[in-house]
Amino acid sequence: MLSFFKKNKNEKLTKQGLDSTVSTQELLNVEEETGNENEVFTELSLHPMMNITTEQSYVLRFLNNELPPLKPNQISLAGIEINREEEQIIVSAFVRNSLSKGVTFSQTTLLLLGANDKLIARKEFDLSELGEIPAQSSRPWNFVFGPKDLLSNEPIPKTDWKLAFQLKTTQEHRLDLDKEWEQSLSESGKEKLVNLVRNISPPKEGEINFMGIQAKKNEQGDLVVTLLIRNGSDKDVQFEQLPLQVEDSEKDIVAKGAFTLNNLIVKANTSKPWTFIFPKSMVIKDNPNFSRWKVLPINQ
């Protein structure tokens, strides 16, 4: 377990982060009938594997006692300090529970936010490692963000930052039109695509897939395929190269090839239409049965 205390013993641990709070109903689907709105002061609870001195325990207890009270049915992340060690960002915070019973967590996505709630980093943590946080208690913990979790190139702030839970939303999956498509499509064409995206089942959470819209050969014998690139994740996805193959209703490979896309971006929770032209040299089957067909990324 990472230490909460600096290597330089002359540097005192101080609370520099802000607090974020969510309801237990939103986060854990748990809510207690309280009958009152009394404030809840959380007691310090150290993880059994946390090995610290009496003096260090006193410092954490002091910081915890300085925290504002919670309301019933709340979970809070109270930021303590943030430090960079080589390529990692280590964020220390109190995880606070105002319920009258212990709580445990599982896989949970946390956000590191800067001033004005600007998103700095996002990572999914296995919070079962926290163990059970007892009733009306506060547990200090370290959260480590790696280079791949960073979403901003700006310097990491020492103050005005906070950790927050990313709550699942019911945001509607929507159409994302490229600028050229926006300009070239008629209003009726746009409306058809909007309705198509709205009426089909969205991709699963975190899933990226491809849905065929139209496949036909042109006069030169090239296969022209229009797809929806569907992004079910909460992050934008960028494509530089995309190897694809087309299969017909008989599951025969009709065409296959790799496409350079010049950093095509499909925004989070959207579907983007795109046309791929397989030159005649990439076409394998001359008379495909397109009564049903699909497009798949190669080697996936």
Secondary structure as UniProt FT lines:
FT   TURN            9..10
FT   STRAND          19..23
FT   HELIX           24..28
FT   STRAND          43..44
FT   TURN            48..49
FT   HELIX           54..65
FT   STRAND          74..85
FT   TURN            86..87
FT   STRAND          88..97
FT   STRAND          107..113
FT   HELIX           115..117
FT   STRAND          119..126
FT   HELIX           127..130
FT   TURN            135..136
FT   STRAND          137..145
FT   HELIX           147..149
FT   STRAND          162..165
FT   STRAND          174..175
FT   HELIX           179..184
FT   HELIX           187..199
FT   TURN            205..206
FT   STRAND          208..217
FT   TURN            219..220
FT   STRAND          223..231
FT   STRAND          237..247
FT   TURN            249..250
FT   STRAND          253..266
FT   TURN            268..269
FT   STRAND          270..278
FT   HELIX           280..282
FT   TURN            290..291
FT   STRAND          294..297
FT   TURN            298..299
//
